[in-house]
């Protein structure tokens, strides 16, 4: 009586998903039929389905969203935009999207406008109070100096277009008034009296 040998291992599946086929074989050589003897009874080849699971769908990126508003209007701010792995979404073991979903970039690199610096004369003292939108300054005479006029307040900031309140075409250097020594004012006063 002749018999099959043991089954071979199954071959590799013909598909990685959604149904392939694999095969194994056995030979009628245990022993071989001879002298007109009958072949082995049964199948020499066997097939079966494999990898019947659904094929995975790899993810794809959506288009980028619009850039967000810049975080600063000048001196370099940041803006950002996003995209999502939904075009399509990865399913059934599919790969996630490769790359970044959030991106940032520098924006509004232009320098912010600033108020011109004030340079008080040694005969004066400048006291300034800066705030978010405007800087206010008051000018007084240094010790030992006097003035016959009252100095105004000086303001500059976003609300003034970054120009000092006393800044004009004729005073583009934003020069400040000065104080005088008392005897100078006294002499000037006496001169005025003498001319009366």
MDTraj code that builds the backbone (N, CA, C; nanometers):
import mdtraj as md
import numpy as np

residues = "UNK UNK UNK UNK UNK UNK UNK UNK UNK UNK UNK UNK UNK UNK UNK UNK UNK UNK UNK UNK UNK UNK UNK UNK UNK UNK UNK UNK UNK UNK UNK UNK UNK UNK UNK UNK UNK UNK UNK UNK UNK UNK UNK UNK UNK UNK UNK UNK UNK UNK UNK UNK UNK UNK UNK UNK UNK UNK UNK UNK UNK UNK UNK UNK UNK UNK UNK UNK UNK UNK UNK UNK UNK UNK UNK UNK UNK UNK UNK UNK UNK UNK UNK UNK UNK UNK UNK UNK UNK UNK UNK UNK UNK UNK UNK UNK UNK UNK UNK UNK UNK UNK UNK UNK UNK UNK UNK UNK UNK UNK UNK UNK UNK UNK UNK UNK UNK UNK UNK UNK UNK UNK UNK UNK UNK UNK UNK UNK UNK UNK UNK UNK UNK UNK UNK UNK UNK UNK UNK UNK UNK UNK UNK UNK UNK UNK UNK UNK UNK UNK UNK UNK UNK UNK UNK UNK UNK UNK UNK UNK UNK UNK UNK UNK UNK UNK UNK UNK UNK UNK UNK UNK UNK UNK UNK UNK UNK UNK UNK UNK UNK UNK UNK UNK UNK UNK UNK UNK UNK UNK UNK UNK UNK UNK UNK UNK".split()
xyz = np.array([
    [0.0849, -0.1185, 0.0000],
    [0.0000, 0.0000, 0.0000],
    [0.0888, 0.1240, 0.0000],
    [0.0571, 0.2172, -0.0916],
    [0.1357, 0.3392, -0.0976],
    [0.0629, 0.4503, -0.0229],
    [0.1414, 0.5386, 0.0379],
    [0.0843, 0.6464, 0.1190],
    [0.1491, 0.7796, 0.0829],
    [0.0764, 0.8882, 0.1141],
    [0.1332, 1.0221, 0.0983],
    [0.2363, 1.0490, 0.2077],
    [0.3295, 1.1262, 0.1699],
    [0.4188, 1.1797, 0.2716],
    [0.3482, 1.2967, 0.3415],
    [0.4100, 1.3515, 0.4414],
    [0.3482, 1.4622, 0.5158],
    [0.3306, 1.5851, 0.4267],
    [0.2315, 1.6665, 0.4631],
    [0.2083, 1.7903, 0.3895],
    [0.3290, 1.8847, 0.4041],
    [0.3558, 1.9570, 0.2986],
    [0.4578, 2.0620, 0.3053],
    [0.4003, 2.1829, 0.3811],
    [0.4848, 2.2739, 0.4132],
    [0.4344, 2.3994, 0.4696],
    [0.3531, 2.4732, 0.3640],
    [0.2608, 2.5580, 0.4116],
    [0.1845, 2.6386, 0.3169],
    [0.2753, 2.7413, 0.2494],
    [0.2452, 2.7674, 0.1257],
    [0.3166, 2.8725, 0.0533],
    [0.2763, 3.0090, 0.1080],
    [0.3485, 3.1104, 0.0671],
    [0.3112, 3.2458, 0.1061],
    [0.1752, 3.2806, 0.0461],
    [0.1019, 3.3652, 0.1190],
    [-0.0302, 3.4045, 0.0718],
    [-0.0153, 3.4904, -0.0543],
    [-0.1058, 3.4720, -0.1463],
    [-0.0980, 3.5444, -0.2733],
    [-0.1406, 3.6901, -0.2616],
    [-0.1996, 3.7307, -0.1495],
    [-0.2411, 3.8691, -0.1278],
    [-0.2215, 3.9029, 0.0189],
    [-0.1931, 4.0311, 0.0465],
    [-0.1683, 4.0712, 0.1849],
    [-0.2965, 4.1066, 0.2591],
    [-0.4063, 4.1219, 0.1864],
    [-0.5336, 4.1557, 0.2496],
    [-0.6479, 4.1281, 0.1532],
    [-0.7685, 4.1275, 0.2083],
    [-0.8912, 4.1069, 0.1326],
    [-0.8922, 3.9774, 0.0526],
    [-0.8314, 3.8776, 0.1081],
    [-0.8449, 3.7421, 0.0547],
    [-0.7446, 3.7022, -0.0505],
    [-0.6496, 3.6224, -0.0070],
    [-0.5570, 3.5606, -0.1001],
    [-0.5715, 3.4096, -0.0929],
    [-0.4731, 3.3394, -0.1425],
    [-0.4783, 3.1917, -0.1435],
    [-0.3383, 3.1389, -0.1171],
    [-0.3323, 3.0330, -0.0404],
    [-0.2045, 2.9655, -0.0175],
    [-0.2212, 2.8161, -0.0415],
    [-0.1096, 2.7539, -0.0707],
    [-0.1134, 2.6135, -0.1150],
    [-0.0108, 2.5303, -0.0396],
    [-0.0477, 2.4036, -0.0192],
    [0.0513, 2.3085, 0.0302],
    [0.0341, 2.1783, -0.0488],
    [0.1402, 2.1037, -0.0514],
    [0.1396, 1.9805, -0.1321],
    [0.1947, 1.8644, -0.0498],
    [0.1650, 1.7456, -0.1002],
    [0.2246, 1.6240, -0.0444],
    [0.2496, 1.5280, -0.1605],
    [0.3466, 1.4481, -0.1463],
    [0.3850, 1.3579, -0.2570],
    [0.3507, 1.2149, -0.2230],
    [0.3155, 1.1420, -0.3268],
    [0.2817, 0.9996, -0.3121],
    [0.4089, 0.9177, -0.3308],
    [0.4923, 0.9248, -0.2298],
    [0.6249, 0.8592, -0.2411],
    [0.6582, 0.7807, -0.1157],
    [0.5577, 0.7314, -0.0536],
    [0.5838, 0.6617, 0.0729],
    [0.5204, 0.5208, 0.0732],
    [0.5681, 0.4331, -0.0125],
    [0.6658, 0.4468, -0.1223],
    [0.5951, 0.4873, -0.2505],
    [0.6694, 0.5021, -0.3588],
    [0.6091, 0.5282, -0.4871],
    [0.5367, 0.4011, -0.5345],
    [0.4248, 0.4251, -0.6049],
    [0.3585, 0.3064, -0.6615],
    [0.4459, 0.2458, -0.7720],
    [0.4583, 0.1162, -0.7741],
    [0.5407, 0.0483, -0.8743],
    [0.4658, -0.0716, -0.9320],
    [0.5126, -0.1089, -1.0501],
    [0.4599, -0.2290, -1.1159],
    [0.3085, -0.2236, -1.1297],
    [0.2585, -0.1017, -1.1679],
    [0.1150, -0.0905, -1.1918],
    [0.0324, -0.0736, -1.0671],
    [0.0989, -0.0474, -0.9570],
    [0.0270, -0.0278, -0.8324],
    [-0.0550, 0.1008, -0.8338],
    [-0.1524, 0.1092, -0.7525],
    [-0.2416, 0.2252, -0.7479],
    [-0.1720, 0.3445, -0.6828],
    [-0.2151, 0.4644, -0.7282],
    [-0.1667, 0.5874, -0.6645],
    [-0.2295, 0.6037, -0.5268],
    [-0.1730, 0.6971, -0.4555],
    [-0.2280, 0.7273, -0.3233],
    [-0.3706, 0.7812, -0.3378],
    [-0.4520, 0.7539, -0.2408],
    [-0.5885, 0.8041, -0.2411],
    [-0.5942, 0.9395, -0.1697],
    [-0.6622, 1.0346, -0.2353],
    [-0.6727, 1.1675, -0.1759],
    [-0.6046, 1.2731, -0.2611],
    [-0.6093, 1.3981, -0.2112],
    [-0.5535, 1.5113, -0.2834],
    [-0.4047, 1.5274, -0.2574],
    [-0.3342, 1.5587, -0.3631],
    [-0.1915, 1.5873, -0.3481],
    [-0.1660, 1.7362, -0.3276],
    [-0.2673, 1.8167, -0.3555],
    [-0.2551, 1.9621, -0.3402],
    [-0.3748, 2.0141, -0.2621],
    [-0.3496, 2.1050, -0.1701],
    [-0.4581, 2.1623, -0.0904],
    [-0.4424, 2.3150, -0.0900],
    [-0.5544, 2.3829, -0.1122],
    [-0.5540, 2.5295, -0.1117],
    [-0.6498, 2.5803, -0.0055],
    [-0.6163, 2.6987, 0.0494],
    [-0.7063, 2.7618, 0.1452],
    [-0.6940, 2.9135, 0.1362],
    [-0.8000, 2.9795, 0.1791],
    [-0.8000, 3.1258, 0.1784],
    [-0.7098, 3.1792, 0.2899],
    [-0.6541, 3.2964, 0.2687],
    [-0.5662, 3.3583, 0.3682],
    [-0.5765, 3.5095, 0.3582],
    [-0.5347, 3.5731, 0.4657],
    [-0.5372, 3.7206, 0.4727],
    [-0.6704, 3.7770, 0.4243],
    [-0.7756, 3.7329, 0.4900],
    [-0.9102, 3.7748, 0.4486],
    [-0.9507, 3.9106, 0.5069],
    [-0.8677, 3.9679, 0.5919],
    [-0.9023, 4.0987, 0.6494],
    [-0.9016, 4.2075, 0.5424],
    [-0.9756, 4.3166, 0.5726],
    [-0.9815, 4.4270, 0.4785],
    [-0.8447, 4.4929, 0.4653],
    [-0.8172, 4.5426, 0.3468],
    [-0.6911, 4.6136, 0.3258],
    [-0.6942, 4.7468, 0.4007],
    [-0.5861, 4.7816, 0.4672],
    [-0.5778, 4.9086, 0.5369],
    [-0.5678, 5.0254, 0.4391],
    [-0.6246, 5.1393, 0.4808],
    [-0.6178, 5.2611, 0.4001],
    [-0.5203, 5.3570, 0.4681],
    [-0.4160, 5.3960, 0.3975],
    [-0.3197, 5.4907, 0.4526],
    [-0.3817, 5.6301, 0.4600],
    [-0.3424, 5.7031, 0.5636],
    [-0.3953, 5.8380, 0.5827],
    [-0.3376, 5.9368, 0.4827],
    [-0.4122, 6.0419, 0.4583],
    [-0.3678, 6.1494, 0.3694],
    [-0.3971, 6.2847, 0.4332],
    [-0.3124, 6.3817, 0.4045],
    [-0.3276, 6.5140, 0.4651],
    [-0.4385, 6.5945, 0.3983],
    [-0.5082, 6.6727, 0.4800],
    [-0.5970, 6.7755, 0.4272],
    [-0.5112, 6.8932, 0.3812],
    [-0.5722, 6.9914, 0.3171],
    [-0.4961, 7.1115, 0.2817],
    [-0.4697, 7.1918, 0.4082],
    [-0.3670, 7.2752, 0.4047],
    [-0.3341, 7.3597, 0.5194],
    [-0.4454, 7.4623, 0.5418],
    [-0.4710, 7.4931, 0.6671],
    [-0.5625, 7.6017, 0.6986],
    [-0.4956, 7.7347, 0.6648],
    [-0.5739, 7.8415, 0.6631],
    [-0.5160, 7.9742, 0.6443],
    [-0.4229, 8.0060, 0.7614],
    [-0.3265, 8.0913, 0.7358],
    [-0.2367, 8.1345, 0.8428],
    [-0.3148, 8.2134, 0.9477],
    [-0.2793, 8.1944, 1.0720],
    [-0.3390, 8.2728, 1.1805],
    [-0.2886, 8.4161, 1.1715],
    [-0.3578, 8.5110, 1.2372],
    [-0.3049, 8.6483, 1.2413],
    [-0.1674, 8.6487, 1.3087],
    [-0.0840, 8.7401, 1.2658],
    [0.0496, 8.7520, 1.3251],
    [0.0367, 8.7974, 1.4700],
    [0.1199, 8.7422, 1.5551],
    [0.1121, 8.7746, 1.6980],
    [0.1603, 8.9164, 1.7284],
    [0.2338, 8.9783, 1.6365],
    [0.2825, 9.1151, 1.6563],
    [0.2708, 9.1903, 1.5245],
    [0.2517, 9.3205, 1.5343],
    [0.2391, 9.4019, 1.4143],
    [0.3743, 9.4454, 1.3587],
    [0.4798, 9.4276, 1.4364],
    [0.6136, 9.4671, 1.3927],
    [0.7166, 9.4004, 1.4830],
    [0.8435, 9.4163, 1.4468],
    [0.9545, 9.3571, 1.5232],
    [0.9491, 9.2047, 1.5295],
    [0.8817, 9.1405, 1.4369],
    [0.8827, 8.9947, 1.4278],
    [0.7877, 8.9247, 1.5220],
    [0.6749, 8.8798, 1.4689],
    [0.5806, 8.7983, 1.5455],
    [0.5791, 8.6569, 1.4901],
    [0.4803, 8.5791, 1.5305],
    [0.4675, 8.4413, 1.4837],
    [0.3266, 8.4181, 1.4308],
    [0.3176, 8.3356, 1.3280],
    [0.1889, 8.2926, 1.2748],
    [0.1940, 8.1410, 1.2574],
    [0.0787, 8.0771, 1.2494],
    [0.0769, 7.9319, 1.2397],
    [-0.0410, 7.8868, 1.1535],
    [-0.0299, 7.7649, 1.1035],
    [-0.1436, 7.7003, 1.0379],
    [-0.1337, 7.5503, 1.0587],
    [-0.2423, 7.4801, 1.0280],
    [-0.2534, 7.3375, 1.0605],
    [-0.3102, 7.2589, 0.9430],
    [-0.2898, 7.1297, 0.9510],
    [-0.3553, 7.0374, 0.8590],
    [-0.3876, 6.9100, 0.9357],
    [-0.4796, 6.8300, 0.8832],
    [-0.5262, 6.7110, 0.9553],
    [-0.5126, 6.5876, 0.8669],
    [-0.4887, 6.4762, 0.9331],
    [-0.4740, 6.3486, 0.8616],
    [-0.6126, 6.2861, 0.8430],
    [-0.6905, 6.3467, 0.7542],
    [-0.8297, 6.3020, 0.7356],
    [-0.8663, 6.2886, 0.5875],
    [-0.7662, 6.2855, 0.4999],
    [-0.7977, 6.2870, 0.3571],
    [-0.7242, 6.1754, 0.2827],
    [-0.7575, 6.0472, 0.3147],
    [-0.8581, 6.0017, 0.4123],
    [-0.7942, 5.9751, 0.5478],
    [-0.8802, 5.9384, 0.6433],
    [-0.8285, 5.8912, 0.7712],
    [-0.7685, 5.7525, 0.7528],
    [-0.6615, 5.7209, 0.8274],
    [-0.6092, 5.5841, 0.8195],
    [-0.7078, 5.4856, 0.8836],
    [-0.7350, 5.3765, 0.8146],
    [-0.8284, 5.2761, 0.8663],
    [-0.7709, 5.1368, 0.8464],
    [-0.8206, 5.0435, 0.9292],
    [-0.7850, 4.9015, 0.9169],
    [-0.6353, 4.8800, 0.9128],
    [-0.5653, 4.9506, 1.0018],
    [-0.4208, 4.9309, 1.0098],
    [-0.3407, 5.0107, 0.9097],
    [-0.4053, 5.1016, 0.8365],
    [-0.3326, 5.1845, 0.7416],
    [-0.2369, 5.2796, 0.8119],
    [-0.1397, 5.3296, 0.7388],
    [-0.0356, 5.4138, 0.7963],
    [-0.0889, 5.5536, 0.8279],
    [-0.0363, 5.6100, 0.9372],
    [-0.0632, 5.7494, 0.9679],
    [0.0102, 5.8380, 0.8663],
    [-0.0351, 5.9627, 0.8544],
    [0.0307, 6.0573, 0.7644],
    [0.1728, 6.0862, 0.8123],
    [0.2622, 6.1039, 0.7198],
    [0.3996, 6.1402, 0.7534],
    [0.4160, 6.2918, 0.7420],
    [0.4910, 6.3499, 0.8342],
    [0.5130, 6.4939, 0.8319],
    [0.4472, 6.5618, 0.9501],
    [0.4484, 6.6941, 0.9491],
    [0.3990, 6.7724, 1.0617],
    [0.2559, 6.8189, 1.0355],
    [0.1812, 6.8343, 1.1429],
    [0.0432, 6.8827, 1.1312],
    [0.0305, 7.0290, 1.1713],
    [0.1365, 7.0840, 1.2310],
    [0.1328, 7.2229, 1.2788],
    [0.2618, 7.2912, 1.2359],
    [0.2496, 7.4072, 1.1773],
    [0.3665, 7.4777, 1.1256],
    [0.3610, 7.6237, 1.1699],
    [0.4762, 7.6777, 1.2075],
    [0.4862, 7.8172, 1.2505],
    [0.5883, 7.8893, 1.1636],
    [0.5679, 8.0194, 1.1490],
    [0.6598, 8.1005, 1.0690],
    [0.6656, 8.2411, 1.1279],
    [0.7784, 8.3068, 1.1040],
    [0.7966, 8.4451, 1.1496],
    [0.7205, 8.5385, 1.0550],
    [0.6619, 8.6437, 1.1094],
    [0.5866, 8.7394, 1.0280],
    [0.6109, 8.8813, 1.0797],
    [0.5768, 8.9778, 0.9970],
    [0.5913, 9.1210, 1.0317],
    [0.7290, 9.1517, 1.0906],
    [0.8297, 9.1270, 1.0094],
    [0.9678, 9.1506, 1.0535],
    [1.0046, 9.2992, 1.0562],
    [0.9204, 9.3832, 0.9987],
    [0.9527, 9.5255, 0.9939],
    [0.9681, 9.5836, 1.1343],
    [1.0604, 9.6758, 1.1465],
    [1.0879, 9.7355, 1.2776],
    [0.9701, 9.8219, 1.3225],
    [0.9389, 9.8147, 1.4497],
    [0.8323, 9.8970, 1.5056],
    [0.8763, 10.0436, 1.5075],
    [0.7863, 10.1365, 1.4772],
    [0.8212, 10.2792, 1.4883],
    [0.8435, 10.3159, 1.6341],
    [0.9349, 10.4050, 1.6557],
    [0.9653, 10.4475, 1.7934],
    [0.9710, 10.5995, 1.7988],
    [0.9499, 10.6530, 1.9153],
    [0.9626, 10.7962, 1.9364],
    [1.1113, 10.8350, 1.9390],
    [1.1404, 10.9505, 1.8823],
    [1.2789, 10.9978, 1.8843],
    [1.3240, 11.0217, 2.0283],
    [1.4490, 10.9910, 2.0605],
    [1.4971, 11.0143, 2.1976],
    [1.5060, 11.1637, 2.2278],
    [1.4736, 11.1992, 2.3508],
    [1.4848, 11.3381, 2.3953],
    [1.6164, 11.3570, 2.4700],
    [1.6824, 11.4663, 2.4430],
    [1.8114, 11.4939, 2.5057],
    [1.8030, 11.6282, 2.5791],
    [1.7661, 11.6266, 2.7059],
    [1.7541, 11.7529, 2.7799],
    [1.8905, 11.8179, 2.8021],
    [1.8878, 11.9494, 2.8064],
    [2.0068, 12.0276, 2.8378],
    [2.0439, 12.0045, 2.9850],
    [2.1716, 12.0187, 3.0212],
    [2.2101, 12.0033, 3.1627],
    [2.1362, 12.0963, 3.2573],
    [2.0781, 12.2015, 3.2025],
    [2.0059, 12.2952, 3.2895],
    [1.8656, 12.2471, 3.3227],
    [1.8247, 12.1349, 3.2646],
    [1.6894, 12.0836, 3.2863],
    [1.6919, 11.9380, 3.3303],
    [1.5800, 11.8975, 3.3857],
    [1.5612, 11.7578, 3.4274],
    [1.4341, 11.7065, 3.3589],
    [1.4450, 11.5922, 3.2927],
    [1.3310, 11.5344, 3.2205],
    [1.2811, 11.4114, 3.2957],
    [1.1549, 11.4125, 3.3328],
    [1.0926, 11.2985, 3.4005],
    [0.9839, 11.2405, 3.3102],
    [0.9982, 11.1126, 3.2727],
    [0.9054, 11.0483, 3.1790],
    [0.8329, 10.9321, 3.2446],
    [0.7074, 10.9109, 3.2022],
    [0.6241, 10.8002, 3.2514],
    [0.5732, 10.7215, 3.1310],
    [0.6430, 10.6139, 3.0940],
    [0.5978, 10.5363, 2.9773],
    [0.4811, 10.4452, 3.0119],
    [0.3948, 10.4216, 2.9128],
    [0.2859, 10.3243, 2.9252],
    [0.2805, 10.2450, 2.7957],
    [0.1769, 10.1635, 2.7788],
    [0.1691, 10.0790, 2.6599],
    [0.1572, 10.1599, 2.5310],
    [0.0823, 10.2691, 2.5348],
    [0.0532, 10.3424, 2.4124],
    [0.1171, 10.4796, 2.4035],
    [0.1544, 10.5383, 2.5149],
    [0.2069, 10.6738, 2.5097],
    [0.3058, 10.6967, 2.6245],
    [0.4042, 10.7800, 2.5985],
    [0.4991, 10.8223, 2.7013],
    [0.4781, 10.9712, 2.7272],
    [0.4616, 11.0064, 2.8532],
    [0.4433, 11.1467, 2.8924],
    [0.5653, 11.1935, 2.9699],
    [0.6147, 11.3108, 2.9359],
    [0.7346, 11.3642, 3.0007],
    [0.7095, 11.5068, 3.0493],
    [0.7697, 11.5382, 3.1616],
    [0.7650, 11.6744, 3.2170],
    [0.9072, 11.7254, 3.2325],
    [0.9263, 11.8513, 3.1985],
    [1.0577, 11.9127, 3.2035],
    [1.0611, 12.0155, 3.3165],
    [1.1604, 12.0076, 3.4010],
    [1.1787, 12.1048, 3.5092],
    [1.3232, 12.1544, 3.5063],
    [1.3461, 12.2644, 3.5748],
    [1.4821, 12.3202, 3.5794],
    [1.5684, 12.2435, 3.6786],
    [1.6915, 12.2266, 3.6445],
    [1.7869, 12.1658, 3.7370],
    [1.8094, 12.2595, 3.8555],
    [1.8670, 12.2061, 3.9619],
    [1.8946, 12.2875, 4.0798],
    [1.9884, 12.4023, 4.0431],
    [1.9486, 12.5231, 4.0819],
    [2.0299, 12.6406, 4.0525],
    [1.9926, 12.7093, 3.9229],
    [1.8904, 12.6565, 3.8534],
    [1.8465, 12.7180, 3.7277],
    [1.6987, 12.7540, 3.7392],
    [1.6583, 12.8522, 3.6625],
    [1.5187, 12.8984, 3.6656],
    [1.4715, 12.9244, 3.5237],
    [1.3411, 12.9388, 3.5100],
    [1.2825, 12.9738, 3.3812],
    [1.1690, 13.0726, 3.4024],
    [1.1491, 13.1587, 3.3046],
    [1.0411, 13.2560, 3.3131],
    [0.9135, 13.2066, 3.2469],
    [0.9206, 13.0866, 3.1878],
    [0.8026, 13.0307, 3.1197],
    [0.7666, 12.8974, 3.1835],
    [0.6445, 12.8537, 3.1587],
    [0.5997, 12.7243, 3.2082],
    [0.6126, 12.6211, 3.0959],
    [0.6855, 12.5159, 3.1248],
    [0.7053, 12.4133, 3.0224],
    [0.5791, 12.3283, 3.0075],
    [0.5432, 12.2927, 2.8828],
    [0.4282, 12.2032, 2.8635],
    [0.4681, 12.0579, 2.8897],
    [0.3692, 11.9703, 2.8892],
    [0.3982, 11.8262, 2.8924],
    [0.4328, 11.7812, 2.7513],
    [0.5182, 11.6820, 2.7427],
    [0.5592, 11.6292, 2.6136],
    [0.5122, 11.4842, 2.6050],
    [0.4377, 11.4536, 2.5000],
    [0.3823, 11.3180, 2.4855],
    [0.4192, 11.2618, 2.3486],
    [0.4336, 11.1287, 2.3462],
    [0.4648, 11.0587, 2.2209],
    [0.4262, 10.9119, 2.2353],
    [0.3755, 10.8540, 2.1285],
    [0.3392, 10.7123, 2.1309],
    [0.2539, 10.6759, 2.0111],
    [0.1878, 10.5615, 2.0217],
    [0.1045, 10.5135, 1.9119],
    [-0.0062, 10.6132, 1.8773],
    [-0.0627, 10.6740, 1.9793],
    [-0.1735, 10.7669, 1.9565],
    [-0.1287, 10.8957, 1.8891],
    [0.0010, 10.9264, 1.8944],
    [0.0512, 11.0490, 1.8304],
    [0.1288, 11.0193, 1.7032],
    [0.1189, 10.8930, 1.6564],
    [0.1957, 10.8566, 1.5374],
    [0.3437, 10.8521, 1.5640],
    [0.3813, 10.8309, 1.6904],
    [0.5215, 10.8247, 1.7337],
    [0.5968, 10.9547, 1.7039],
    [0.5228, 11.0662, 1.7114],
    [0.5836, 11.1990, 1.7025],
    [0.5591, 11.2704, 1.8346],
    [0.6609, 11.3391, 1.8846],
    [0.6451, 11.4151, 2.0082],
    [0.5502, 11.5320, 1.9851],
    [0.4797, 11.5677, 2.0890],
    [0.3807, 11.6748, 2.0778],
    [0.4420, 11.8083, 2.0356],
    [0.5707, 11.8276, 2.0590],
    [0.6362, 11.9519, 2.0183],
    [0.7198, 11.9340, 1.8918],
    [0.7070, 11.8150, 1.8307],
    [0.7897, 11.7859, 1.7129],
    [0.7244, 11.8452, 1.5877],
    [0.7943, 11.9333, 1.5212],
    [0.7440, 11.9997, 1.4016],
    [0.8551, 11.9985, 1.2962],
    [0.8182, 12.0385, 1.1756],
    [0.9203, 12.0455, 1.0703],
    [1.0346, 12.1370, 1.1103],
    [1.0000, 12.2431, 1.1822],
    [1.1047, 12.3375, 1.2238],
    [1.1790, 12.2883, 1.3468],
    [1.1319, 12.1799, 1.4066],
    [1.1961, 12.1246, 1.5263],
    [1.2080, 11.9730, 1.5113],
    [1.2614, 11.9317, 1.3955],
    [1.2694, 11.7890, 1.3685],
    [1.3646, 11.7170, 1.4622],
    [1.4545, 11.7911, 1.5239],
    [1.5485, 11.7299, 1.6182],
    [1.4895, 11.7178, 1.7581],
    [1.3625, 11.7547, 1.7736],
    [1.2888, 11.7506, 1.9006],
    [1.3689, 11.8157, 2.0139],
    [1.4306, 11.9279, 1.9842],
    [1.5062, 12.0000, 2.0871],
    [1.4117, 12.0488, 2.1971],
    [1.4617, 12.0472, 2.3184],
    [1.3844, 12.0920, 2.4342],
    [1.4325, 12.2294, 2.4791],
    [1.3452, 12.3080, 2.5417],
    [1.3886, 12.4395, 2.5926],
    [1.4859, 12.4219, 2.7089],
    [1.5529, 12.5282, 2.7438],
    [1.6522, 12.5237, 2.8517],
    [1.6140, 12.6214, 2.9618],
    [1.6789, 12.6063, 3.0739],
    [1.6635, 12.7004, 3.1855],
    [1.7883, 12.7894, 3.1943],
    [1.7768, 12.8956, 3.2671],
    [1.8887, 12.9913, 3.2791],
    [1.9287, 13.0081, 3.4248],
    [2.0477, 13.0599, 3.4437],
    [2.0905, 13.0922, 3.5785],
    [2.0141, 13.2152, 3.6265],
    [1.9876, 13.2285, 3.7548],
    [1.9052, 13.3399, 3.8064],
    [1.9550, 13.4767, 3.7646],
    [2.0847, 13.5011, 3.7667],
    [2.1361, 13.6340, 3.7332],
    [2.1080, 13.6698, 3.5879],
    [2.1025, 13.5682, 3.5027],
    [2.0722, 13.5945, 3.3618],
    [1.9313, 13.6470, 3.3477],
    [1.8383, 13.5829, 3.4212],
    [1.6997, 13.6276, 3.4156],
    [1.6860, 13.7658, 3.4802],
    [1.7600, 13.7843, 3.5923],
    [1.7536, 13.9151, 3.6615],
    [1.8046, 14.0251, 3.5698],
    [1.9141, 14.0004, 3.4991],
    [1.9695, 14.1007, 3.4071],
    [1.8728, 14.1296, 3.2948],
    [1.8094, 14.0224, 3.2448],
    [1.7138, 14.0413, 3.1356],
    [1.5954, 14.1232, 3.1836],
    [1.5529, 14.0999, 3.3087],
    [1.4388, 14.1744, 3.3633],
    [1.4743, 14.3206, 3.3810],
    [1.5956, 14.3470, 3.4341],
    [1.6394, 14.4841, 3.4535],
    [1.6512, 14.5593, 3.3215],
    [1.6955, 14.4860, 3.2203],
    [1.7076, 14.5478, 3.0885],
    [1.5722, 14.5884, 3.0361],
    [1.4722, 14.5008, 3.0598],
    [1.3368, 14.5335, 3.0155],
    [1.2835, 14.6551, 3.0885],
    [1.3130, 14.6661, 3.2209],
    [1.2664, 14.7808, 3.2994],
    [1.3320, 14.9099, 3.2505],
    [1.4617, 14.9016, 3.2172],
    [1.5352, 15.0202, 3.1725],
    [1.4846, 15.0743, 3.0404],
    [1.4306, 14.9878, 2.9624],
    [1.3827, 15.0302, 2.8304],
    [1.2421, 15.0854, 2.8367],
    [1.1780, 15.0739, 2.9517],
    [1.0407, 15.1258, 2.9645],
    [1.0390, 15.2767, 2.9712],
])
top = md.Topology()
chain = top.add_chain()
for i, resn in enumerate(residues, 1):
    res = top.add_residue(resn, chain, resSeq=i)
    for name in ("N", "CA", "C"):
        top.add_atom(name, md.element.get_by_symbol(name[0]), res)
traj = md.Trajectory(xyz[None], top)
